[in-house]
Amino acid sequence: KGIPVCILNACQSGKQVRAESADSSEESAVETSLGSRLMAAGVQMVVAMGDSVTVSAAALMMEKLYGQLFAQKGIPEAIRLGRKELYNQKNRRVYFNQEVELEDWLLPVVYANREVDLKLREMAPREKAEYLVQRRQRYRFEKPTYGFIGRDFEILKIDKALLLHFILLLRVMGLTGKTTLLNYLREWWQTTGFVQEIFYFGYDETAHTLQYILRVMGKALYPDQYDFAMFEAMPQAAQMEDVADKLRAQPYGLMLDNLESVTGQALAIQNTLPEVEQDKIKEFLGLLRGGRTKVLLGSRSGENWLSEVFTADGKASVYALAGLDPEAQSVLAEKVLAAQVKDPQRIAVLRKDDGFKRLMKLLAGYPLAMEVVLGNLARQTPEEVLAGLQAADVDLNVGGEERTNNILKCVEYSHSNLSPEAQKLLVCLAPFNGSIDRAGLESYGKQLQQLAPFQDYDFGRFDGAVQEAIRWGLLSPMSEETDRLLTIQPIFPYFLRTKLGELDGETREALEEGFKNHYQWLASQYQ
């Protein structure tokens, strides 16, 4: 590929691994490091890591290294200064914002076949003008309140899936930060050259028809007004083929977000499309299969109407987006606490509080839920917030009325798409927190049915109601192998308890009794 220099942040990418020898007198074999293999492949210079490296060390090293490169220092000198920066600043951040001192300045290892001159120079006036115009035309990501945190692993998985299949369904539960991630990808993909240009259509805004989509794309693909006029004069079938040809030939990006709106019934957001329009969009996306354009479909639902589009060789190309990883969770929590609680001493106490740890586990890394719920720690203890969530009595009005609308509408939207029967049955899940063992719900239903207020409930449909909730992202399987153990979307129990509050006192007491009886039955099963 003609790449002269490769800089690896990856752990152990410069580590020589000695194989264990049965005979200690024999010299053990050495497995060549990734850095060595790149050198053998023809790269002229490689910077790799001799062992595991923290994220904060890699960030410090790279910032210094690139800064020195653009200051016209040679690569060896830039690397030396990067290592020196690691030596001078030894504190490294680990989980829950703790810091440890590490002597990791010796980790960056340099392999060199020959000296490399990057031939950097100042831009000529014309070059600078062209670059600035191009940058101006790019999409600019607007960072959320606490910044864009984590998601490195998810972005890598999404990119690799799109390189393999070109069309991917990004399926999520509410409050995962899906749209924020997609907006970040719009800027990231253009910055990295993954795509030339990105077309984004969010169905939470309006019901985008194929005619509208083709018109927006046509304007970008035909910047000359006369060419665009000729494009518009063509019948829609011809426009579809023309745009599809161009998208198959070049690496563009196409994002259709919030697709659950398209097929909804009694929707909170009325942006449905009639079946005729759905079929047109499905046909158009089908034309893009096998081309170079990356198509990312975002939804809380399984989008069965498009399954043919994102299925290849019998396997659906679907990526389930969950909450933030543990390190990113701790970073976001620290930012929320710093902004809302403010007192460093109180924050230090919170970090060690068992109630805070339980609260973090309950929120499961869902960004919006974390931002809103953790804000209550400015006025309450973690135990009080947990008790408030249990009783559906906690302030979700952090950041103004709009934020409250967002977090509750997020759940209300999915809940409103469930059948009336499913909505009625799922209120019975209000006492659960965190997770549900689906296999035990049949027994739970039998326990409830013995109580007067629930005798007319059709618990034979309980599992079907749970399946509907999974489809709309309110519950999610813990693993791809089985859907027996389910994770509950963090705000869903709170939402169900508000619905439970609308029922009469006798029903609420009976639900508590049935839940208790269910767990006594479980205890007897576990002996």
RORO-846962 format. One line per 8 residues: their letters; for each residue x, y, z of C-alpha. Coordinates in nm, 2 decimals, always signed. Layout:
A> X Y Z | ... .
This chain:
KGIPVCIL> +0.00 +0.00 +0.00 | +0.30 +0.23 +0.00 | +0.28 +0.32 +0.37 | +0.62 +0.43 +0.49 | +0.55 +0.47 +0.87 | +0.31 +0.29 +1.10 | +0.25 +0.40 +1.46 | +0.08 +0.14 +1.68 .
NACQSGKQ> -0.09 +0.23 +2.01 | -0.18 -0.13 +2.05 | -0.07 -0.32 +2.36 | +0.22 -0.56 +2.32 | +0.26 -0.47 +1.94 | +0.63 -0.46 +1.99 | +0.66 -0.75 +2.23 | +0.88 -1.05 +2.14 .
VRAESADS> +0.71 -1.36 +2.28 | +0.93 -1.65 +2.38 | +0.78 -1.99 +2.33 | +0.82 -2.23 +2.63 | +1.07 -2.51 +2.54 | +1.03 -2.86 +2.68 | +1.41 -2.88 +2.71 | +1.54 -2.59 +2.92 .
SEESAVET> +1.88 -2.64 +2.77 | +1.75 -2.55 +2.42 | +1.72 -2.19 +2.32 | +1.34 -2.11 +2.31 | +1.18 -2.00 +1.98 | +1.07 -1.64 +1.95 | +0.73 -1.53 +1.81 | +0.79 -1.22 +1.60 .
SLGSRLMA> +0.60 -0.91 +1.72 | +0.35 -0.72 +1.51 | +0.60 -0.44 +1.46 | +0.86 -0.69 +1.32 | +0.60 -0.83 +1.08 | +0.51 -0.49 +0.95 | +0.89 -0.43 +0.89 | +0.91 -0.75 +0.70 .
AGVQMVVA> +0.61 -0.64 +0.49 | +0.80 -0.33 +0.37 | +0.71 -0.06 +0.62 | +1.02 +0.16 +0.66 | +0.96 +0.26 +1.02 | +0.73 +0.13 +1.30 | +0.66 +0.26 +1.65 | +0.51 -0.02 +1.86 .
MGDSVTVS> +0.45 -0.09 +2.23 | +0.67 -0.33 +2.41 | +0.40 -0.43 +2.66 | +0.05 -0.33 +2.77 | -0.01 +0.04 +2.76 | -0.28 +0.26 +2.93 | -0.51 +0.48 +2.72 | -0.38 +0.79 +2.90 .
AAALMMEK> -0.02 +0.70 +2.82 | -0.10 +0.64 +2.45 | -0.29 +0.97 +2.43 | +0.00 +1.16 +2.59 | +0.26 +0.99 +2.37 | +0.06 +1.05 +2.05 | -0.02 +1.42 +2.12 | +0.35 +1.50 +2.18 .
LYGQLFAQ> +0.47 +1.29 +1.88 | +0.23 +1.44 +1.63 | +0.29 +1.79 +1.76 | +0.67 +1.75 +1.71 | +0.62 +1.60 +1.36 | +0.42 +1.91 +1.26 | +0.69 +2.12 +1.42 | +0.92 +1.97 +1.14 .
KGIPEAIR> +1.11 +1.75 +1.38 | +1.23 +1.42 +1.24 | +1.04 +1.10 +1.34 | +1.32 +0.97 +1.57 | +1.34 +1.30 +1.75 | +0.96 +1.32 +1.77 | +0.95 +0.98 +1.93 | +1.23 +1.06 +2.17 .
LGRKELYN> +1.04 +1.37 +2.29 | +0.72 +1.16 +2.32 | +0.90 +0.91 +2.54 | +1.05 +1.20 +2.74 | +0.69 +1.33 +2.80 | +0.59 +0.99 +2.94 | +0.90 +1.01 +3.17 | +0.81 +1.36 +3.29 .
QKNRRVYF> +0.44 +1.29 +3.34 | +0.42 +0.95 +3.51 | +0.05 +0.96 +3.64 | -0.18 +0.73 +3.44 | -0.56 +0.72 +3.48 | -0.73 +0.39 +3.55 | -1.09 +0.30 +3.65 | -1.30 +0.54 +3.84 .
NQEVELED> -1.05 +0.82 +3.77 | -0.79 +0.68 +4.00 | -0.43 +0.76 +3.91 | -0.12 +0.55 +3.94 | +0.25 +0.62 +3.87 | +0.40 +0.41 +3.59 | +0.75 +0.40 +3.44 | +0.61 +0.33 +3.10 .
WLLPVVYA> +0.83 +0.57 +2.90 | +1.03 +0.26 +2.79 | +0.73 +0.09 +2.62 | +0.74 +0.27 +2.28 | +0.98 +0.05 +2.06 | +1.11 +0.19 +1.73 | +1.19 -0.04 +1.43 | +1.36 +0.13 +1.14 .
NREVDLKL> +1.49 +0.01 +0.80 | +1.60 +0.36 +0.70 | +1.53 +0.72 +0.78 | +1.20 +0.85 +0.66 | +1.14 +1.21 +0.55 | +0.77 +1.30 +0.55 | +0.85 +1.62 +0.35 | +0.61 +1.83 +0.54 .
REMAPREK> +0.58 +2.19 +0.43 | +0.35 +2.49 +0.47 | +0.04 +2.50 +0.24 | +0.05 +2.72 -0.06 | -0.23 +2.99 -0.06 | -0.44 +2.80 -0.32 | -0.40 +2.47 -0.13 | -0.50 +2.63 +0.20 .
AEYLVQRR> -0.81 +2.79 +0.04 | -0.91 +2.45 -0.12 | -0.86 +2.27 +0.21 | -1.06 +2.53 +0.41 | -1.35 +2.51 +0.16 | -1.35 +2.14 +0.18 | -1.34 +2.14 +0.56 | -1.63 +2.40 +0.57 .
QRYRFEKP> -1.85 +2.16 +0.36 | -1.80 +1.87 +0.60 | -2.05 +1.78 +0.87 | -1.94 +1.91 +1.22 | -2.02 +1.70 +1.52 | -2.17 +1.90 +1.81 | -2.04 +1.75 +2.13 | -2.30 +1.66 +2.40 .
TYGFIGRD> -2.30 +1.83 +2.74 | -2.03 +1.60 +2.89 | -1.84 +1.54 +2.56 | -1.82 +1.22 +2.35 | -1.69 +0.94 +2.57 | -1.58 +0.59 +2.48 | -1.72 +0.39 +2.19 | -1.38 +0.31 +2.04 .
FEILKIDK> -1.45 -0.07 +2.04 | -1.80 -0.02 +1.90 | -1.67 +0.20 +1.62 | -1.41 -0.06 +1.53 | -1.68 -0.33 +1.52 | -1.91 -0.12 +1.31 | -1.64 -0.02 +1.06 | -1.53 -0.39 +1.02 .
ALLLHFIL> -1.89 -0.51 +0.97 | -1.95 -0.24 +0.70 | -1.62 -0.33 +0.52 | -1.75 -0.69 +0.52 | -2.12 -0.65 +0.44 | -2.16 -0.28 +0.35 | -2.51 -0.27 +0.50 | -2.55 -0.30 +0.88 .
LLRVMGLT> -2.84 -0.27 +1.12 | -2.74 -0.09 +1.44 | -2.99 -0.21 +1.69 | -3.02 -0.04 +2.03 | -3.22 +0.00 +2.35 | -3.33 +0.35 +2.43 | -3.08 +0.58 +2.61 | -2.77 +0.42 +2.46 .
GKTTLLNY> -2.66 +0.73 +2.28 | -2.72 +0.58 +1.93 | -2.79 +0.91 +1.75 | -2.50 +1.08 +1.92 | -2.27 +0.79 +1.80 | -2.41 +0.82 +1.45 | -2.35 +1.19 +1.44 | -1.99 +1.14 +1.57 .
LREWWQTT> -1.94 +0.88 +1.29 | -2.05 +1.13 +1.03 | -1.76 +1.35 +1.12 | -1.51 +1.07 +1.20 | -1.57 +0.89 +0.87 | -1.51 +1.20 +0.67 | -1.20 +1.29 +0.87 | -1.05 +0.95 +0.82 .
GFVQEIFY> -1.15 +0.92 +0.46 | -1.36 +0.61 +0.53 | -1.63 +0.77 +0.30 | -1.63 +1.07 +0.06 | -1.96 +1.22 +0.18 | -2.24 +1.11 +0.42 | -2.61 +1.13 +0.36 | -2.81 +1.12 +0.69 .
FGYDETAH> -3.19 +1.09 +0.72 | -3.35 +1.08 +1.07 | -3.70 +0.95 +1.08 | -3.76 +1.11 +1.42 | -3.76 +1.44 +1.23 | -3.99 +1.36 +0.94 | -4.11 +1.06 +0.72 | -3.84 +1.08 +0.45 .
TLQYILRV> -3.98 +0.93 +0.12 | -3.76 +0.78 -0.15 | -3.84 +1.08 -0.37 | -3.70 +1.32 -0.10 | -3.39 +1.10 -0.04 | -3.31 +1.08 -0.41 | -3.35 +1.46 -0.45 | -3.11 +1.53 -0.16 .
MGKALYPD> -2.85 +1.29 -0.30 | -2.90 +1.41 -0.66 | -2.82 +1.77 -0.55 | -2.49 +1.65 -0.40 | -2.40 +1.42 -0.68 | -2.48 +1.68 -0.95 | -2.35 +2.01 -0.82 | -2.39 +2.17 -1.16 .
QYDFAMFE> -2.74 +2.32 -1.17 | -2.80 +2.21 -1.53 | -2.69 +1.85 -1.46 | -2.92 +1.85 -1.16 | -3.21 +1.98 -1.37 | -3.16 +1.69 -1.62 | -3.15 +1.45 -1.32 | -3.48 +1.59 -1.18 .
AMPQAAQM> -3.64 +1.55 -1.52 | -3.59 +1.17 -1.52 | -3.87 +0.94 -1.39 | -3.81 +0.81 -1.03 | -3.72 +0.46 -1.15 | -3.43 +0.61 -1.36 | -3.32 +0.84 -1.08 | -3.31 +0.54 -0.85 .
EDVADKLR> -3.08 +0.34 -1.09 | -2.86 +0.65 -1.16 | -2.80 +0.73 -0.79 | -2.75 +0.36 -0.71 | -2.49 +0.33 -0.98 | -2.29 +0.62 -0.84 | -2.32 +0.50 -0.48 | -2.20 +0.15 -0.58 .
AQPYGLML> -1.90 +0.29 -0.76 | -1.77 +0.53 -0.49 | -1.74 +0.50 -0.11 | -2.02 +0.72 +0.02 | -2.20 +0.68 +0.35 | -2.58 +0.65 +0.39 | -2.75 +0.66 +0.74 | -3.12 +0.60 +0.80 .
DNLESVTG> -3.18 +0.66 +1.17 | -3.47 +0.60 +1.40 | -3.63 +0.35 +1.15 | -3.87 +0.22 +1.42 | -4.08 +0.53 +1.33 | -4.14 +0.40 +0.97 | -4.36 +0.10 +1.06 | -4.51 +0.21 +1.39 .
QALAIQNT> -4.87 +0.19 +1.48 | -4.98 +0.41 +1.77 | -4.66 +0.61 +1.77 | -4.54 +0.88 +1.99 | -4.37 +1.03 +1.69 | -4.60 +1.02 +1.39 | -4.35 +0.96 +1.10 | -4.48 +0.64 +0.95 .
LPEVEQDK> -4.45 +0.55 +0.58 | -4.72 +0.37 +0.39 | -4.62 +0.02 +0.26 | -4.58 +0.14 -0.09 | -4.31 +0.39 +0.02 | -4.15 +0.13 +0.24 | -4.12 -0.10 -0.06 | -3.95 +0.17 -0.26 .
IKEFLGLL> -3.69 +0.24 +0.00 | -3.63 -0.14 +0.04 | -3.58 -0.17 -0.34 | -3.34 +0.12 -0.34 | -3.13 -0.02 -0.06 | -3.13 -0.35 -0.23 | -2.96 -0.19 -0.53 | -2.67 -0.08 -0.31 .
RGGRTKVL> -2.58 -0.43 -0.20 | -2.23 -0.53 -0.31 | -2.13 -0.17 -0.38 | -1.87 +0.05 -0.21 | -2.11 +0.27 -0.02 | -2.16 +0.19 +0.35 | -2.52 +0.19 +0.47 | -2.59 +0.21 +0.84 .
LGSRSGEN> -2.95 +0.16 +0.96 | -3.03 +0.27 +1.32 | -3.33 +0.14 +1.50 | -3.47 +0.02 +1.83 | -3.66 -0.25 +1.64 | -3.55 -0.55 +1.43 | -3.68 -0.39 +1.11 | -3.79 -0.72 +0.96 .
WLSEVFTA> -3.93 -0.53 +0.65 | -3.56 -0.47 +0.56 | -3.41 -0.80 +0.66 | -3.35 -0.90 +0.30 | -3.13 -0.59 +0.26 | -2.90 -0.65 +0.56 | -2.89 -1.03 +0.53 | -2.62 -1.21 +0.32 .
DGKASVYA> -2.56 -1.58 +0.29 | -2.83 -1.64 +0.54 | -2.67 -1.43 +0.81 | -2.81 -1.09 +0.92 | -2.56 -0.81 +0.96 | -2.67 -0.67 +1.29 | -2.47 -0.50 +1.57 | -2.64 -0.46 +1.91 .
LAGLDPEA> -2.52 -0.14 +2.08 | -2.52 -0.16 +2.46 | -2.41 +0.08 +2.73 | -2.06 +0.23 +2.78 | -1.77 +0.00 +2.88 | -1.66 +0.02 +3.25 | -1.38 +0.27 +3.19 | -1.60 +0.50 +2.98 .
QSVLAEKV> -1.87 +0.47 +3.25 | -1.63 +0.59 +3.52 | -1.51 +0.88 +3.30 | -1.87 +1.00 +3.23 | -1.97 +0.96 +3.60 | -1.67 +1.17 +3.70 | -1.78 +1.45 +3.46 | -2.14 +1.44 +3.58 .
LAAQVKDP> -2.03 +1.45 +3.94 | -1.79 +1.73 +3.88 | -2.06 +1.94 +3.71 | -2.35 +1.86 +3.94 | -2.20 +1.77 +4.29 | -1.90 +1.99 +4.25 | -1.76 +1.93 +4.60 | -1.43 +1.72 +4.55 .
QRIAVLRK> -1.45 +1.58 +4.90 | -1.81 +1.46 +4.86 | -1.72 +1.31 +4.52 | -1.43 +1.12 +4.68 | -1.67 +0.97 +4.93 | -1.92 +0.88 +4.66 | -1.66 +0.69 +4.47 | -1.62 +0.45 +4.76 .
DDGFKRLM> -1.99 +0.43 +4.85 | -2.14 +0.08 +4.80 | -2.47 +0.25 +4.71 | -2.30 +0.45 +4.43 | -2.15 +0.12 +4.29 | -2.50 -0.04 +4.29 | -2.64 +0.27 +4.12 | -2.37 +0.25 +3.85 .
KLLAGYPL> -2.44 -0.12 +3.79 | -2.82 -0.05 +3.76 | -2.76 +0.23 +3.51 | -2.55 -0.01 +3.30 | -2.35 +0.25 +3.12 | -2.65 +0.41 +2.94 | -2.53 +0.77 +2.88 | -2.85 +0.96 +2.90 .
AMEVVLGN> -2.97 +0.76 +3.21 | -2.64 +0.82 +3.38 | -2.64 +1.20 +3.31 | -3.00 +1.25 +3.44 | -3.00 +1.01 +3.74 | -2.65 +1.08 +3.87 | -2.74 +1.45 +3.88 | -2.97 +1.37 +4.17 .
LARQTPEE> -2.65 +1.30 +4.39 | -2.61 +1.68 +4.43 | -2.91 +1.67 +4.67 | -2.94 +1.30 +4.77 | -2.73 +1.01 +4.88 | -2.69 +0.71 +4.65 | -2.93 +0.50 +4.87 | -3.19 +0.77 +4.85 .
VLAGLQAA> -3.17 +0.78 +4.47 | -3.19 +0.40 +4.46 | -3.50 +0.41 +4.68 | -3.65 +0.69 +4.47 | -3.61 +0.48 +4.16 | -3.77 +0.18 +4.33 | -4.06 +0.40 +4.43 | -4.08 +0.59 +4.10 .
DVDLNVGG> -4.00 +0.90 +4.31 | -3.68 +1.05 +4.17 | -3.61 +1.38 +4.00 | -3.55 +1.33 +3.63 | -3.56 +1.70 +3.56 | -3.18 +1.76 +3.55 | -3.10 +2.00 +3.28 | -3.44 +2.14 +3.22 .
EERTNNIL> -3.78 +2.03 +3.09 | -3.65 +1.92 +2.75 | -3.41 +1.67 +2.91 | -3.70 +1.52 +3.11 | -3.91 +1.49 +2.80 | -3.62 +1.32 +2.63 | -3.55 +1.05 +2.89 | -3.92 +0.97 +2.95 .
KCVEYSHS> -4.03 +1.00 +2.59 | -3.75 +0.76 +2.51 | -3.92 +0.49 +2.70 | -4.28 +0.61 +2.64 | -4.21 +0.59 +2.26 | -4.11 +0.22 +2.27 | -4.38 +0.14 +2.52 | -4.65 +0.30 +2.31 .
NLSPEAQK> -4.57 +0.07 +2.02 | -4.65 -0.25 +2.22 | -4.99 -0.41 +2.19 | -5.24 -0.31 +2.46 | -5.22 -0.67 +2.60 | -4.84 -0.65 +2.62 | -4.86 -0.31 +2.80 | -5.10 -0.46 +3.05 .
LLVCLAPF> -4.88 -0.77 +3.12 | -4.55 -0.58 +3.13 | -4.66 -0.37 +3.43 | -4.61 -0.69 +3.62 | -4.24 -0.65 +3.56 | -4.23 -0.32 +3.76 | -4.07 -0.49 +4.08 | -3.77 -0.62 +3.88 .
NGSIDRAG> -3.44 -0.44 +3.86 | -3.14 -0.49 +3.64 | -3.22 -0.83 +3.49 | -3.48 -1.10 +3.44 | -3.46 -1.47 +3.41 | -3.71 -1.54 +3.14 | -3.74 -1.90 +3.23 | -3.90 -1.81 +3.56 .
LESYGKQL> -4.17 -1.59 +3.43 | -4.42 -1.88 +3.38 | -4.40 -1.95 +3.75 | -4.43 -1.58 +3.82 | -4.74 -1.56 +3.62 | -4.89 -1.86 +3.81 | -4.82 -1.69 +4.14 | -4.99 -1.37 +4.03 .
QQLAPFQD> -5.29 -1.55 +3.88 | -5.38 -1.70 +4.22 | -5.45 -1.34 +4.34 | -5.78 -1.18 +4.28 | -5.67 -0.86 +4.09 | -5.48 -1.07 +3.83 | -5.73 -1.35 +3.76 | -5.84 -1.20 +3.43 .
YDFGRFDG> -5.48 -1.15 +3.31 | -5.38 -1.38 +3.02 | -5.03 -1.49 +3.15 | -5.02 -1.74 +2.86 | -4.91 -1.44 +2.66 | -4.65 -1.32 +2.91 | -4.36 -1.45 +2.70 | -4.50 -1.30 +2.39 .
AVQEAIRW> -4.52 -0.96 +2.57 | -4.16 -1.00 +2.68 | -4.06 -1.07 +2.31 | -4.24 -0.75 +2.21 | -4.04 -0.56 +2.47 | -3.72 -0.71 +2.33 | -3.82 -0.60 +1.98 | -3.86 -0.24 +2.10 .
GLLSPMSE> -3.54 -0.23 +2.30 | -3.69 -0.22 +2.65 | -3.53 -0.56 +2.73 | -3.22 -0.70 +2.58 | -3.06 -1.05 +2.58 | -2.74 -1.06 +2.79 | -2.56 -1.27 +2.53 | -2.59 -1.36 +2.16 .
ETDRLLTI> -2.61 -1.73 +2.24 | -2.93 -1.72 +2.45 | -3.22 -1.49 +2.52 | -3.31 -1.65 +2.85 | -3.13 -1.39 +3.07 | -3.24 -1.04 +2.99 | -3.11 -0.69 +3.08 | -3.37 -0.43 +3.16 .
QPIFPYFL> -3.33 -0.08 +3.01 | -3.24 +0.12 +3.32 | -3.53 +0.37 +3.31 | -3.79 +0.10 +3.21 | -3.87 -0.01 +3.57 | -3.91 +0.35 +3.68 | -4.15 +0.40 +3.39 | -4.35 +0.09 +3.48 .
RTKLGELD> -4.38 +0.20 +3.84 | -4.53 +0.53 +3.72 | -4.79 +0.31 +3.53 | -4.83 +0.09 +3.84 | -4.92 +0.41 +4.04 | -5.22 +0.46 +3.81 | -5.37 +0.12 +3.92 | -5.57 +0.08 +4.24 .
GETREALE> -5.41 +0.00 +4.57 | -5.54 -0.36 +4.59 | -5.37 -0.44 +4.26 | -5.04 -0.28 +4.37 | -5.04 -0.48 +4.70 | -5.12 -0.80 +4.51 | -4.83 -0.74 +4.27 | -4.59 -0.71 +4.57 .
EGFKNHYQ> -4.74 -1.03 +4.72 | -4.70 -1.22 +4.39 | -4.34 -1.10 +4.35 | -4.25 -1.21 +4.70 | -4.42 -1.55 +4.65 | -4.23 -1.59 +4.32 | -3.89 -1.53 +4.49 | -3.99 -1.77 +4.77 .
WLASQYQ> -4.06 -2.03 +4.51 | -3.72 -1.96 +4.34 | -3.55 -2.00 +4.68 | -3.71 -2.34 +4.73 | -3.59 -2.44 +4.38 | -3.24 -2.34 +4.47 | -3.27 -2.53 +4.80 .
